[in-house]
Amino acid sequence: MVPFVGFAAMAAFEEMDFREWLESHPTGTRAEYGCATYSASVEVLKEFLAEAEPVLEQVPEWMRPSTDTIMGWLPVCEEQADGGVME
């Protein structure tokens, strides 16, 4: 029961965020909203990696990927004609 309630709450909050985004992007689609949300998450990750760099520098290079490598693992988000959003 608890996982269902958590999922329902997450879905409700996500729908509220989408509707709020839609107010400032009236012709926007769910795919565009997904890309906007994804892009914001990527920016947060970039900031985190920049702040963590001094700590990560203490780890041997062979044990840690570079920031460029990590960012290269992430897909590019572009709305596709078929409705897909990830490249």
PyMOL Python script that loads the backbone (N, CA, C, O; Angstrom):
from pymol import cmd

cmd.read_pdbstr("""\
ATOM      1  N   MET A   1       0.822  -1.199   0.000  1.00  0.00           N
ATOM      2  CA  MET A   1       0.000   0.000   0.000  1.00  0.00           C
ATOM      3  C   MET A   1       0.864   1.260   0.000  1.00  0.00           C
ATOM      4  O   MET A   1       0.571   2.209  -0.728  1.00  0.00           O
ATOM      5  N   VAL A   2       1.920   1.279   0.806  1.00  0.00           N
ATOM      6  CA  VAL A   2       2.767   2.468   0.905  1.00  0.00           C
ATOM      7  C   VAL A   2       3.434   2.805  -0.427  1.00  0.00           C
ATOM      8  O   VAL A   2       3.442   3.977  -0.804  1.00  0.00           O
ATOM      9  N   PRO A   3       4.000   1.828  -1.168  1.00  0.00           N
ATOM     10  CA  PRO A   3       4.582   2.196  -2.458  1.00  0.00           C
ATOM     11  C   PRO A   3       3.555   2.814  -3.412  1.00  0.00           C
ATOM     12  O   PRO A   3       3.885   3.734  -4.160  1.00  0.00           O
ATOM     13  N   PHE A   4       2.330   2.323  -3.393  1.00  0.00           N
ATOM     14  CA  PHE A   4       1.299   2.880  -4.259  1.00  0.00           C
ATOM     15  C   PHE A   4       1.002   4.328  -3.886  1.00  0.00           C
ATOM     16  O   PHE A   4       0.863   5.183  -4.760  1.00  0.00           O
ATOM     17  N   VAL A   5       0.905   4.603  -2.583  1.00  0.00           N
ATOM     18  CA  VAL A   5       0.621   5.967  -2.121  1.00  0.00           C
ATOM     19  C   VAL A   5       1.764   6.900  -2.522  1.00  0.00           C
ATOM     20  O   VAL A   5       1.529   8.027  -2.958  1.00  0.00           O
ATOM     21  N   GLY A   6       2.988   6.429  -2.371  1.00  0.00           N
ATOM     22  CA  GLY A   6       4.143   7.235  -2.766  1.00  0.00           C
ATOM     23  C   GLY A   6       4.154   7.525  -4.254  1.00  0.00           C
ATOM     24  O   GLY A   6       4.443   8.646  -4.672  1.00  0.00           O
ATOM     25  N   PHE A   7       3.839   6.517  -5.054  1.00  0.00           N
ATOM     26  CA  PHE A   7       3.789   6.705  -6.502  1.00  0.00           C
ATOM     27  C   PHE A   7       2.678   7.676  -6.881  1.00  0.00           C
ATOM     28  O   PHE A   7       2.869   8.542  -7.734  1.00  0.00           O
ATOM     29  N   ALA A   8       1.512   7.530  -6.245  1.00  0.00           N
ATOM     30  CA  ALA A   8       0.383   8.421  -6.536  1.00  0.00           C
ATOM     31  C   ALA A   8       0.736   9.864  -6.171  1.00  0.00           C
ATOM     32  O   ALA A   8       0.406  10.791  -6.911  1.00  0.00           O
ATOM     33  N   ALA A   9       1.401  10.053  -5.040  1.00  0.00           N
ATOM     34  CA  ALA A   9       1.804  11.400  -4.625  1.00  0.00           C
ATOM     35  C   ALA A   9       2.805  11.987  -5.617  1.00  0.00           C
ATOM     36  O   ALA A   9       2.702  13.156  -5.990  1.00  0.00           O
ATOM     37  N   MET A  10       3.773  11.174  -6.045  1.00  0.00           N
ATOM     38  CA  MET A  10       4.761  11.652  -7.009  1.00  0.00           C
ATOM     39  C   MET A  10       4.086  12.054  -8.315  1.00  0.00           C
ATOM     40  O   MET A  10       4.407  13.094  -8.891  1.00  0.00           O
ATOM     41  N   ALA A  11       3.155  11.231  -8.777  1.00  0.00           N
ATOM     42  CA  ALA A  11       2.449  11.538 -10.026  1.00  0.00           C
ATOM     43  C   ALA A  11       1.637  12.818  -9.896  1.00  0.00           C
ATOM     44  O   ALA A  11       1.590  13.621 -10.827  1.00  0.00           O
ATOM     45  N   ALA A  12       0.996  13.015  -8.740  1.00  0.00           N
ATOM     46  CA  ALA A  12       0.198  14.230  -8.520  1.00  0.00           C
ATOM     47  C   ALA A  12       1.090  15.467  -8.512  1.00  0.00           C
ATOM     48  O   ALA A  12       0.746  16.481  -9.119  1.00  0.00           O
ATOM     49  N   PHE A  13       2.231  15.393  -7.832  1.00  0.00           N
ATOM     50  CA  PHE A  13       3.151  16.535  -7.793  1.00  0.00           C
ATOM     51  C   PHE A  13       3.712  16.823  -9.182  1.00  0.00           C
ATOM     52  O   PHE A  13       3.846  17.985  -9.569  1.00  0.00           O
ATOM     53  N   GLU A  14       4.038  15.787  -9.923  1.00  0.00           N
ATOM     54  CA  GLU A  14       4.568  15.978 -11.279  1.00  0.00           C
ATOM     55  C   GLU A  14       3.525  16.627 -12.177  1.00  0.00           C
ATOM     56  O   GLU A  14       3.855  17.509 -12.970  1.00  0.00           O
ATOM     57  N   GLU A  15       2.278  16.204 -12.062  1.00  0.00           N
ATOM     58  CA  GLU A  15       1.200  16.807 -12.857  1.00  0.00           C
ATOM     59  C   GLU A  15       1.011  18.276 -12.485  1.00  0.00           C
ATOM     60  O   GLU A  15       0.787  19.110 -13.361  1.00  0.00           O
ATOM     61  N   MET A  16       1.098  18.596 -11.204  1.00  0.00           N
ATOM     62  CA  MET A  16       0.984  20.002 -10.776  1.00  0.00           C
ATOM     63  C   MET A  16       2.124  20.828 -11.367  1.00  0.00           C
ATOM     64  O   MET A  16       1.904  21.944 -11.836  1.00  0.00           O
ATOM     65  N   ASP A  17       3.345  20.283 -11.345  1.00  0.00           N
ATOM     66  CA  ASP A  17       4.485  20.988 -11.922  1.00  0.00           C
ATOM     67  C   ASP A  17       4.296  21.195 -13.430  1.00  0.00           C
ATOM     68  O   ASP A  17       4.600  22.263 -13.961  1.00  0.00           O
ATOM     69  N   PHE A  18       3.793  20.169 -14.104  1.00  0.00           N
ATOM     70  CA  PHE A  18       3.553  20.289 -15.547  1.00  0.00           C
ATOM     71  C   PHE A  18       2.542  21.395 -15.833  1.00  0.00           C
ATOM     72  O   PHE A  18       2.751  22.213 -16.729  1.00  0.00           O
ATOM     73  N   ARG A  19       1.460  21.420 -15.084  1.00  0.00           N
ATOM     74  CA  ARG A  19       0.430  22.446 -15.318  1.00  0.00           C
ATOM     75  C   ARG A  19       0.963  23.848 -15.033  1.00  0.00           C
ATOM     76  O   ARG A  19       0.615  24.804 -15.727  1.00  0.00           O
ATOM     77  N   GLU A  20       1.805  23.965 -14.016  1.00  0.00           N
ATOM     78  CA  GLU A  20       2.420  25.264 -13.712  1.00  0.00           C
ATOM     79  C   GLU A  20       3.343  25.677 -14.861  1.00  0.00           C
ATOM     80  O   GLU A  20       3.325  26.833 -15.283  1.00  0.00           O
ATOM     81  N   TRP A  21       4.145  24.742 -15.366  1.00  0.00           N
ATOM     82  CA  TRP A  21       5.024  25.024 -16.499  1.00  0.00           C
ATOM     83  C   TRP A  21       4.209  25.413 -17.726  1.00  0.00           C
ATOM     84  O   TRP A  21       4.595  26.307 -18.479  1.00  0.00           O
ATOM     85  N   LEU A  22       3.081  24.739 -17.922  1.00  0.00           N
ATOM     86  CA  LEU A  22       2.231  24.978 -19.075  1.00  0.00           C
ATOM     87  C   LEU A  22       1.660  26.401 -19.084  1.00  0.00           C
ATOM     88  O   LEU A  22       1.377  26.943 -20.152  1.00  0.00           O
ATOM     89  N   GLU A  23       1.491  27.001 -17.921  1.00  0.00           N
ATOM     90  CA  GLU A  23       0.995  28.384 -17.852  1.00  0.00           C
ATOM     91  C   GLU A  23       1.949  29.348 -18.543  1.00  0.00           C
ATOM     92  O   GLU A  23       1.509  30.295 -19.196  1.00  0.00           O
ATOM     93  N   SER A  24       3.248  29.116 -18.405  1.00  0.00           N
ATOM     94  CA  SER A  24       4.211  30.008 -19.063  1.00  0.00           C
ATOM     95  C   SER A  24       4.645  29.483 -20.432  1.00  0.00           C
ATOM     96  O   SER A  24       5.386  30.157 -21.149  1.00  0.00           O
ATOM     97  N   HIS A  25       4.188  28.288 -20.794  1.00  0.00           N
ATOM     98  CA  HIS A  25       4.470  27.702 -22.104  1.00  0.00           C
ATOM     99  C   HIS A  25       3.165  27.117 -22.647  1.00  0.00           C
ATOM    100  O   HIS A  25       3.040  25.897 -22.755  1.00  0.00           O
ATOM    101  N   PRO A  26       2.190  27.969 -22.993  1.00  0.00           N
ATOM    102  CA  PRO A  26       0.845  27.496 -23.341  1.00  0.00           C
ATOM    103  C   PRO A  26       0.773  26.527 -24.524  1.00  0.00           C
ATOM    104  O   PRO A  26      -0.170  25.741 -24.615  1.00  0.00           O
ATOM    105  N   THR A  27       1.743  26.570 -25.420  1.00  0.00           N
ATOM    106  CA  THR A  27       1.714  25.632 -26.545  1.00  0.00           C
ATOM    107  C   THR A  27       2.655  24.457 -26.318  1.00  0.00           C
ATOM    108  O   THR A  27       2.875  23.646 -27.217  1.00  0.00           O
ATOM    109  N   GLY A  28       3.209  24.370 -25.112  1.00  0.00           N
ATOM    110  CA  GLY A  28       4.163  23.310 -24.797  1.00  0.00           C
ATOM    111  C   GLY A  28       3.534  21.935 -24.743  1.00  0.00           C
ATOM    112  O   GLY A  28       2.333  21.784 -24.522  1.00  0.00           O
ATOM    113  N   THR A  29       4.370  20.943 -24.948  1.00  0.00           N
ATOM    114  CA  THR A  29       3.930  19.548 -24.899  1.00  0.00           C
ATOM    115  C   THR A  29       4.570  18.866 -23.695  1.00  0.00           C
ATOM    116  O   THR A  29       5.490  19.398 -23.073  1.00  0.00           O
ATOM    117  N   ARG A  30       4.064  17.682 -23.383  1.00  0.00           N
ATOM    118  CA  ARG A  30       4.670  16.916 -22.284  1.00  0.00           C
ATOM    119  C   ARG A  30       6.126  16.567 -22.612  1.00  0.00           C
ATOM    120  O   ARG A  30       6.971  16.529 -21.719  1.00  0.00           O
ATOM    121  N   ALA A  31       6.413  16.317 -23.876  1.00  0.00           N
ATOM    122  CA  ALA A  31       7.781  16.010 -24.280  1.00  0.00           C
ATOM    123  C   ALA A  31       8.694  17.209 -24.034  1.00  0.00           C
ATOM    124  O   ALA A  31       9.811  17.047 -23.542  1.00  0.00           O
ATOM    125  N   GLU A  32       8.229  18.406 -24.371  1.00  0.00           N
ATOM    126  CA  GLU A  32       9.024  19.614 -24.127  1.00  0.00           C
ATOM    127  C   GLU A  32       9.210  19.840 -22.631  1.00  0.00           C
ATOM    128  O   GLU A  32      10.286  20.244 -22.188  1.00  0.00           O
ATOM    129  N   TYR A  33       8.166  19.581 -21.858  1.00  0.00           N
ATOM    130  CA  TYR A  33       8.269  19.699 -20.404  1.00  0.00           C
ATOM    131  C   TYR A  33       9.293  18.697 -19.875  1.00  0.00           C
ATOM    132  O   TYR A  33      10.104  19.025 -19.009  1.00  0.00           O
ATOM    133  N   GLY A  34       9.248  17.480 -20.402  1.00  0.00           N
ATOM    134  CA  GLY A  34      10.212  16.461 -19.986  1.00  0.00           C
ATOM    135  C   GLY A  34      11.631  16.891 -20.275  1.00  0.00           C
ATOM    136  O   GLY A  34      12.523  16.694 -19.450  1.00  0.00           O
ATOM    137  N   CYS A  35      11.850  17.475 -21.440  1.00  0.00           N
ATOM    138  CA  CYS A  35      13.189  17.956 -21.789  1.00  0.00           C
ATOM    139  C   CYS A  35      13.612  19.122 -20.899  1.00  0.00           C
ATOM    140  O   CYS A  35      14.774  19.208 -20.502  1.00  0.00           O
ATOM    141  N   ALA A  36      12.686  20.012 -20.587  1.00  0.00           N
ATOM    142  CA  ALA A  36      13.007  21.139 -19.711  1.00  0.00           C
ATOM    143  C   ALA A  36      13.389  20.635 -18.320  1.00  0.00           C
ATOM    144  O   ALA A  36      14.347  21.122 -17.719  1.00  0.00           O
ATOM    145  N   THR A  37      12.645  19.669 -17.820  1.00  0.00           N
ATOM    146  CA  THR A  37      12.935  19.089 -16.512  1.00  0.00           C
ATOM    147  C   THR A  37      14.273  18.356 -16.536  1.00  0.00           C
ATOM    148  O   THR A  37      15.077  18.483 -15.613  1.00  0.00           O
ATOM    149  N   TYR A  38      14.501  17.595 -17.590  1.00  0.00           N
ATOM    150  CA  TYR A  38      15.758  16.864 -17.757  1.00  0.00           C
ATOM    151  C   TYR A  38      16.930  17.844 -17.817  1.00  0.00           C
ATOM    152  O   TYR A  38      17.955  17.630 -17.170  1.00  0.00           O
ATOM    153  N   SER A  39      16.779  18.912 -18.590  1.00  0.00           N
ATOM    154  CA  SER A  39      17.858  19.899 -18.716  1.00  0.00           C
ATOM    155  C   SER A  39      18.187  20.540 -17.381  1.00  0.00           C
ATOM    156  O   SER A  39      19.355  20.770 -17.068  1.00  0.00           O
ATOM    157  N   ALA A  40      17.159  20.830 -16.594  1.00  0.00           N
ATOM    158  CA  ALA A  40      17.391  21.401 -15.267  1.00  0.00           C
ATOM    159  C   ALA A  40      18.150  20.408 -14.388  1.00  0.00           C
ATOM    160  O   ALA A  40      19.030  20.804 -13.625  1.00  0.00           O
ATOM    161  N   SER A  41      17.816  19.132 -14.491  1.00  0.00           N
ATOM    162  CA  SER A  41      18.505  18.105 -13.708  1.00  0.00           C
ATOM    163  C   SER A  41      19.968  17.984 -14.125  1.00  0.00           C
ATOM    164  O   SER A  41      20.842  17.792 -13.280  1.00  0.00           O
ATOM    165  N   VAL A  42      20.235  18.095 -15.418  1.00  0.00           N
ATOM    166  CA  VAL A  42      21.612  18.034 -15.912  1.00  0.00           C
ATOM    167  C   VAL A  42      22.410  19.217 -15.368  1.00  0.00           C
ATOM    168  O   VAL A  42      23.571  19.058 -14.992  1.00  0.00           O
ATOM    169  N   GLU A  43      21.801  20.391 -15.323  1.00  0.00           N
ATOM    170  CA  GLU A  43      22.494  21.562 -14.774  1.00  0.00           C
ATOM    171  C   GLU A  43      22.843  21.361 -13.301  1.00  0.00           C
ATOM    172  O   GLU A  43      23.933  21.730 -12.863  1.00  0.00           O
ATOM    173  N   VAL A  44      21.926  20.780 -12.543  1.00  0.00           N
ATOM    174  CA  VAL A  44      22.197  20.491 -11.129  1.00  0.00           C
ATOM    175  C   VAL A  44      23.358  19.509 -11.012  1.00  0.00           C
ATOM    176  O   VAL A  44      24.232  19.676 -10.162  1.00  0.00           O
ATOM    177  N   LEU A  45      23.366  18.485 -11.868  1.00  0.00           N
ATOM    178  CA  LEU A  45      24.459  17.517 -11.857  1.00  0.00           C
ATOM    179  C   LEU A  45      25.788  18.193 -12.171  1.00  0.00           C
ATOM    180  O   LEU A  45      26.796  17.902 -11.527  1.00  0.00           O
ATOM    181  N   LYS A  46      25.803  19.092 -13.152  1.00  0.00           N
ATOM    182  CA  LYS A  46      27.037  19.812 -13.501  1.00  0.00           C
ATOM    183  C   LYS A  46      27.547  20.616 -12.302  1.00  0.00           C
ATOM    184  O   LYS A  46      28.742  20.607 -12.007  1.00  0.00           O
ATOM    185  N   GLU A  47      26.641  21.308 -11.618  1.00  0.00           N
ATOM    186  CA  GLU A  47      27.028  22.079 -10.434  1.00  0.00           C
ATOM    187  C   GLU A  47      27.580  21.167  -9.342  1.00  0.00           C
ATOM    188  O   GLU A  47      28.588  21.482  -8.710  1.00  0.00           O
ATOM    189  N   PHE A  48      26.910  20.034  -9.127  1.00  0.00           N
ATOM    190  CA  PHE A  48      27.376  19.085  -8.118  1.00  0.00           C
ATOM    191  C   PHE A  48      28.777  18.591  -8.445  1.00  0.00           C
ATOM    192  O   PHE A  48      29.645  18.555  -7.573  1.00  0.00           O
ATOM    193  N   LEU A  49      29.001  18.210  -9.701  1.00  0.00           N
ATOM    194  CA  LEU A  49      30.312  17.708 -10.092  1.00  0.00           C
ATOM    195  C   LEU A  49      31.388  18.776  -9.936  1.00  0.00           C
ATOM    196  O   LEU A  49      32.514  18.473  -9.542  1.00  0.00           O
ATOM    197  N   ALA A  50      31.044  20.025 -10.245  1.00  0.00           N
ATOM    198  CA  ALA A  50      32.009  21.119 -10.085  1.00  0.00           C
ATOM    199  C   ALA A  50      32.361  21.307  -8.609  1.00  0.00           C
ATOM    200  O   ALA A  50      33.526  21.516  -8.268  1.00  0.00           O
ATOM    201  N   GLU A  51      31.364  21.234  -7.745  1.00  0.00           N
ATOM    202  CA  GLU A  51      31.619  21.396  -6.312  1.00  0.00           C
ATOM    203  C   GLU A  51      32.333  20.190  -5.715  1.00  0.00           C
ATOM    204  O   GLU A  51      33.083  20.331  -4.749  1.00  0.00           O
ATOM    205  N   ALA A  52      32.111  19.013  -6.277  1.00  0.00           N
ATOM    206  CA  ALA A  52      32.725  17.794  -5.757  1.00  0.00           C
ATOM    207  C   ALA A  52      34.140  17.574  -6.289  1.00  0.00           C
ATOM    208  O   ALA A  52      34.860  16.711  -5.789  1.00  0.00           O
ATOM    209  N   GLU A  53      34.534  18.329  -7.276  1.00  0.00           N
ATOM    210  CA  GLU A  53      35.834  18.130  -7.909  1.00  0.00           C
ATOM    211  C   GLU A  53      36.997  18.108  -6.907  1.00  0.00           C
ATOM    212  O   GLU A  53      37.848  17.224  -7.002  1.00  0.00           O
ATOM    213  N   PRO A  54      37.067  19.046  -5.951  1.00  0.00           N
ATOM    214  CA  PRO A  54      38.192  18.993  -5.001  1.00  0.00           C
ATOM    215  C   PRO A  54      38.244  17.682  -4.212  1.00  0.00           C
ATOM    216  O   PRO A  54      39.327  17.172  -3.923  1.00  0.00           O
ATOM    217  N   VAL A  55      37.110  17.155  -3.875  1.00  0.00           N
ATOM    218  CA  VAL A  55      37.067  15.887  -3.143  1.00  0.00           C
ATOM    219  C   VAL A  55      37.438  14.736  -4.069  1.00  0.00           C
ATOM    220  O   VAL A  55      38.214  13.853  -3.704  1.00  0.00           O
ATOM    221  N   LEU A  56      36.873  14.761  -5.266  1.00  0.00           N
ATOM    222  CA  LEU A  56      37.136  13.683  -6.217  1.00  0.00           C
ATOM    223  C   LEU A  56      38.591  13.640  -6.668  1.00  0.00           C
ATOM    224  O   LEU A  56      39.086  12.583  -7.057  1.00  0.00           O
ATOM    225  N   GLU A  57      39.279  14.776  -6.619  1.00  0.00           N
ATOM    226  CA  GLU A  57      40.685  14.811  -7.020  1.00  0.00           C
ATOM    227  C   GLU A  57      41.554  13.976  -6.090  1.00  0.00           C
ATOM    228  O   GLU A  57      42.664  13.593  -6.460  1.00  0.00           O
ATOM    229  N   GLN A  58      41.063  13.689  -4.889  1.00  0.00           N
ATOM    230  CA  GLN A  58      41.809  12.879  -3.933  1.00  0.00           C
ATOM    231  C   GLN A  58      41.704  11.388  -4.247  1.00  0.00           C
ATOM    232  O   GLN A  58      42.456  10.582  -3.699  1.00  0.00           O
ATOM    233  N   VAL A  59      40.779  11.021  -5.123  1.00  0.00           N
ATOM    234  CA  VAL A  59      40.593   9.630  -5.535  1.00  0.00           C
ATOM    235  C   VAL A  59      41.507   9.371  -6.730  1.00  0.00           C
ATOM    236  O   VAL A  59      41.602  10.211  -7.625  1.00  0.00           O
ATOM    237  N   PRO A  60      42.178   8.225  -6.757  1.00  0.00           N
ATOM    238  CA  PRO A  60      43.042   7.948  -7.919  1.00  0.00           C
ATOM    239  C   PRO A  60      42.268   8.022  -9.230  1.00  0.00           C
ATOM    240  O   PRO A  60      41.107   7.619  -9.304  1.00  0.00           O
ATOM    241  N   GLU A  61      42.931   8.547 -10.265  1.00  0.00           N
ATOM    242  CA  GLU A  61      42.266   8.757 -11.558  1.00  0.00           C
ATOM    243  C   GLU A  61      41.638   7.504 -12.122  1.00  0.00           C
ATOM    244  O   GLU A  61      40.571   7.569 -12.732  1.00  0.00           O
ATOM    245  N   TRP A  62      42.281   6.358 -11.931  1.00  0.00           N
ATOM    246  CA  TRP A  62      41.757   5.126 -12.510  1.00  0.00           C
ATOM    247  C   TRP A  62      40.452   4.700 -11.846  1.00  0.00           C
ATOM    248  O   TRP A  62      39.739   3.848 -12.376  1.00  0.00           O
ATOM    249  N   MET A  63      40.129   5.292 -10.682  1.00  0.00           N
ATOM    250  CA  MET A  63      38.910   4.932  -9.962  1.00  0.00           C
ATOM    251  C   MET A  63      37.745   5.878 -10.242  1.00  0.00           C
ATOM    252  O   MET A  63      36.619   5.614  -9.819  1.00  0.00           O
ATOM    253  N   ARG A  64      38.001   6.962 -10.942  1.00  0.00           N
ATOM    254  CA  ARG A  64      36.932   7.944 -11.152  1.00  0.00           C
ATOM    255  C   ARG A  64      36.917   8.432 -12.596  1.00  0.00           C
ATOM    256  O   ARG A  64      37.962   8.730 -13.174  1.00  0.00           O
ATOM    257  N   PRO A  65      35.731   8.510 -13.166  1.00  0.00           N
ATOM    258  CA  PRO A  65      35.633   9.073 -14.516  1.00  0.00           C
ATOM    259  C   PRO A  65      35.712  10.595 -14.447  1.00  0.00           C
ATOM    260  O   PRO A  65      35.388  11.196 -13.422  1.00  0.00           O
ATOM    261  N   SER A  66      36.135  11.200 -15.523  1.00  0.00           N
ATOM    262  CA  SER A  66      36.179  12.663 -15.571  1.00  0.00           C
ATOM    263  C   SER A  66      34.758  13.212 -15.691  1.00  0.00           C
ATOM    264  O   SER A  66      33.826  12.487 -16.041  1.00  0.00           O
ATOM    265  N   THR A  67      34.612  14.483 -15.400  1.00  0.00           N
ATOM    266  CA  THR A  67      33.316  15.137 -15.547  1.00  0.00           C
ATOM    267  C   THR A  67      32.833  15.040 -16.991  1.00  0.00           C
ATOM    268  O   THR A  67      31.649  14.814 -17.238  1.00  0.00           O
ATOM    269  N   ASP A  68      33.753  15.212 -17.947  1.00  0.00           N
ATOM    270  CA  ASP A  68      33.374  15.109 -19.360  1.00  0.00           C
ATOM    271  C   ASP A  68      32.853  13.710 -19.689  1.00  0.00           C
ATOM    272  O   ASP A  68      31.905  13.560 -20.459  1.00  0.00           O
ATOM    273  N   THR A  69      33.474  12.699 -19.106  1.00  0.00           N
ATOM    274  CA  THR A  69      33.016  11.325 -19.339  1.00  0.00           C
ATOM    275  C   THR A  69      31.615  11.125 -18.783  1.00  0.00           C
ATOM    276  O   THR A  69      30.753  10.557 -19.452  1.00  0.00           O
ATOM    277  N   ILE A  70      31.388  11.589 -17.567  1.00  0.00           N
ATOM    278  CA  ILE A  70      30.066  11.447 -16.947  1.00  0.00           C
ATOM    279  C   ILE A  70      29.013  12.167 -17.786  1.00  0.00           C
ATOM    280  O   ILE A  70      27.946  11.615 -18.054  1.00  0.00           O
ATOM    281  N   MET A  71      29.308  13.385 -18.195  1.00  0.00           N
ATOM    282  CA  MET A  71      28.345  14.147 -18.987  1.00  0.00           C
ATOM    283  C   MET A  71      28.119  13.478 -20.342  1.00  0.00           C
ATOM    284  O   MET A  71      27.028  13.576 -20.904  1.00  0.00           O
ATOM    285  N   GLY A  72      29.133  12.802 -20.871  1.00  0.00           N
ATOM    286  CA  GLY A  72      28.995  12.095 -22.132  1.00  0.00           C
ATOM    287  C   GLY A  72      28.069  10.885 -22.037  1.00  0.00           C
ATOM    288  O   GLY A  72      27.512  10.447 -23.044  1.00  0.00           O
ATOM    289  N   TRP A  73      27.903  10.346 -20.833  1.00  0.00           N
ATOM    290  CA  TRP A  73      27.005   9.209 -20.633  1.00  0.00           C
ATOM    291  C   TRP A  73      25.544   9.619 -20.736  1.00  0.00           C
ATOM    292  O   TRP A  73      24.683   8.782 -21.007  1.00  0.00           O
ATOM    293  N   LEU A  74      25.259  10.886 -20.523  1.00  0.00           N
ATOM    294  CA  LEU A  74      23.871  11.351 -20.506  1.00  0.00           C
ATOM    295  C   LEU A  74      23.351  11.537 -21.930  1.00  0.00           C
ATOM    296  O   LEU A  74      24.057  12.077 -22.781  1.00  0.00           O
ATOM    297  N   PRO A  75      22.139  11.098 -22.188  1.00  0.00           N
ATOM    298  CA  PRO A  75      21.581  11.295 -23.524  1.00  0.00           C
ATOM    299  C   PRO A  75      21.235  12.758 -23.759  1.00  0.00           C
ATOM    300  O   PRO A  75      21.063  13.527 -22.813  1.00  0.00           O
ATOM    301  N   VAL A  76      21.135  13.129 -25.015  1.00  0.00           N
ATOM    302  CA  VAL A  76      20.707  14.469 -25.395  1.00  0.00           C
ATOM    303  C   VAL A  76      19.189  14.442 -25.471  1.00  0.00           C
ATOM    304  O   VAL A  76      18.604  13.509 -26.021  1.00  0.00           O
ATOM    305  N   CYS A  77      18.570  15.441 -24.932  1.00  0.00           N
ATOM    306  CA  CYS A  77      17.111  15.483 -24.914  1.00  0.00           C
ATOM    307  C   CYS A  77      16.621  16.423 -26.008  1.00  0.00           C
ATOM    308  O   CYS A  77      16.826  17.635 -25.949  1.00  0.00           O
ATOM    309  N   GLU A  78      15.982  15.845 -26.988  1.00  0.00           N
ATOM    310  CA  GLU A  78      15.380  16.613 -28.070  1.00  0.00           C
ATOM    311  C   GLU A  78      14.052  15.978 -28.398  1.00  0.00           C
ATOM    312  O   GLU A  78      13.951  14.755 -28.500  1.00  0.00           O
ATOM    313  N   GLU A  79      13.036  16.797 -28.564  1.00  0.00           N
ATOM    314  CA  GLU A  79      11.727  16.246 -28.916  1.00  0.00           C
ATOM    315  C   GLU A  79      11.805  15.662 -30.317  1.00  0.00           C
ATOM    316  O   GLU A  79      12.268  16.316 -31.251  1.00  0.00           O
ATOM    317  N   GLN A  80      11.350  14.437 -30.448  1.00  0.00           N
ATOM    318  CA  GLN A  80      11.363  13.741 -31.731  1.00  0.00           C
ATOM    319  C   GLN A  80       9.976  13.788 -32.363  1.00  0.00           C
ATOM    320  O   GLN A  80       8.974  13.925 -31.663  1.00  0.00           O
ATOM    321  N   ALA A  81       9.922  13.675 -33.663  1.00  0.00           N
ATOM    322  CA  ALA A  81       8.646  13.678 -34.374  1.00  0.00           C
ATOM    323  C   ALA A  81       7.765  12.507 -33.931  1.00  0.00           C
ATOM    324  O   ALA A  81       6.538  12.606 -33.970  1.00  0.00           O
ATOM    325  N   ASP A  82       8.383  11.402 -33.511  1.00  0.00           N
ATOM    326  CA  ASP A  82       7.607  10.237 -33.096  1.00  0.00           C
ATOM    327  C   ASP A  82       7.151  10.335 -31.641  1.00  0.00           C
ATOM    328  O   ASP A  82       6.582   9.385 -31.104  1.00  0.00           O
ATOM    329  N   GLY A  83       7.400  11.482 -31.002  1.00  0.00           N
ATOM    330  CA  GLY A  83       6.980  11.659 -29.623  1.00  0.00           C
ATOM    331  C   GLY A  83       8.046  11.315 -28.618  1.00  0.00           C
ATOM    332  O   GLY A  83       7.892  11.599 -27.430  1.00  0.00           O
ATOM    333  N   GLY A  84       9.149  10.696 -29.077  1.00  0.00           N
ATOM    334  CA  GLY A  84      10.231  10.384 -28.164  1.00  0.00           C
ATOM    335  C   GLY A  84      10.990  11.635 -27.797  1.00  0.00           C
ATOM    336  O   GLY A  84      10.910  12.643 -28.498  1.00  0.00           O
ATOM    337  N   VAL A  85      11.725  11.579 -26.703  1.00  0.00           N
ATOM    338  CA  VAL A  85      12.435  12.770 -26.282  1.00  0.00           C
ATOM    339  C   VAL A  85      13.929  12.533 -26.039  1.00  0.00           C
ATOM    340  O   VAL A  85      14.669  13.496 -25.838  1.00  0.00           O
ATOM    341  N   MET A  86      14.377  11.319 -26.052  1.00  0.00           N
ATOM    342  CA  MET A  86      15.784  11.078 -25.778  1.00  0.00           C
ATOM    343  C   MET A  86      16.498  10.603 -27.023  1.00  0.00           C
ATOM    344  O   MET A  86      15.947   9.850 -27.827  1.00  0.00           O
ATOM    345  N   GLU A  87      17.721  11.047 -27.170  1.00  0.00           N
ATOM    346  CA  GLU A  87      18.528  10.664 -28.313  1.00  0.00           C
ATOM    347  C   GLU A  87      19.563   9.665 -27.870  1.00  0.00           C
ATOM    348  O   GLU A  87      20.361   9.201 -28.684  1.00  0.00           O
TER     349      GLU A  87
END
""", "prot")
cmd.dss("prot")
cmd.show_as("cartoon", "prot")
cmd.util.cbc("prot")
cmd.orient("prot")
